Amino acid sequence: MAVVTGASRGIGRRVALALAAAGYDVAFTARTVEEGEGRVPPRYGNAGKIPVPGSLARTRAEIEALGVRALPVRMDLLDRASVTAAAATVLDAWGRVDVLVNNAVAHLAGTHERFLDLDVDVAERVVAGNYLNQIALIQAVLPAMLDQGGGTIVNLCSGSATSEPPGPPGEGGWGVAYAASKAAFGRLAGAVNAEYRGRGIRAFNLDPGFVVTEAGAARGGLGTLRDEGFEATPEEAPGAAVAWLVASPDADAFLGRVIWTPKLVAERGLLG
């Protein structure tokens, strides 16, 4: 039984479908319940929100078409009570979690402002969503994993945590609030492994690469990244990588490092 956060569209949806295809019942979270309701903030600036496809309803139908159970759960990563309630809903319904994929990410208007324009209150909310509330979710799920004798956590990290931006926000770069929040998030897998590896818990950091999702394409501004040599990763690649990590006996060799999705799927022939 797997849980995937942020799975109404993009990488999370692909991961949920890959796990369903591998035979897992999948619980999955997002804010968008019905198709046509999805909106994302612009990449830079404070213009109005942008319509995007995807919803819990669509992902549910796609998972069930693969012959496994689907459990859609509305969750807002910026609302800690919503995060812990989502974990409780899954555990109440299914009683266990074998796989937790932390894919959801907090992007809100003002996240990618330039340094002197950055509202510290916005930065605080971004850190809460991308780091502190991720801790709360793992804390809510981990005891059940320990009681059942093990489990796997996969955290979708970001190259922005360790790479210098190719330009300022609005010119192909990313904001410091986002990068700092993802850098903090990248420390969680190592902490979990250090404390609980001996009790059957594995936690991986998976960098999906430069994936052009529906939300990313809708926000625009991707040309500079391509010009700087950021080669696009197929959207289905992270899902294939997650399915391999949770199932393969060889995956333990990748603990303690950041796994680069394009390299993993190429070396293992995961996309056929």
C-alpha positions, 0 to 999 in steps of 0.5 A: 500500500503506497501514499503519494503526495501531490498527485493530481498532475505532474510527477506525483500523478506519474509516480502514483500510476507507476506504483499502481501498475506495479500492483500497489493500492495507492492513496494520493493527495492534492488540493484540486478535487475535480477537473477544471479547478486546478490553479497555480501561481506564476513562476515569478511576480504576482499575476493571477493564478494560471489554470492547469489540468489534473485533479484527484478525480482524474488520478483516481479513475486512472489508478482504478483502471489499472485494477488496484484500489485508489484512495484520494485525499484532499491535502494542503501542504501549507496547512499542517492540520490538513497534512496530519489529517491526511495521514490519519485518513489513510491509516484509518482506511487501510491500516498500513503504509508500505511506501510513502512518496513525498512529492508535494511541493509548496509554490505560492505567489511571491516564492521566486521573488528577487532577494530584496523583494522577497517577503519574509512571511512568504519565505516562512510559509514556503519553509513550513510547507516544504520542510516542517510539514513534511516532517509532520507527515513522516512523523505521522506515518513512520510509527505505523511502518515501524509497527509493521516491520518496515517501509520505504520513504522516497523524497523528491528533492530538487537540484535547486538545493545544491545548484547555483541558479543560472540567472535571477528569478524571472530570467531562468533562476529560482528564488532563495526561499524555494531553494532553501526550503528544498535544501532543508527537506533534503536532510530528512532522508539521512536522518530517518536512515540513521535512526531507523534503518536497523528497523527496516525503514529505508529513505531515499532522496530522488532528484527527478531532473528537469521535468516539464510538468503541466504546471511548469509548462503553464508557468512558462519561463523554461527557455533559459534553463534549456539554454543553460544545458538543463536537458528535459527528463521524461515525465514518466521517468521519476515514476519508473525510478520510484517503482524500482527503488521500492521493489529492487533488492539492489536499491539499498546501494543508493541509500545515503546519496542523491539519486539522479533520475536520468542516470538511474533510468538509463543504467537500469533500462527502466523506460524500455 
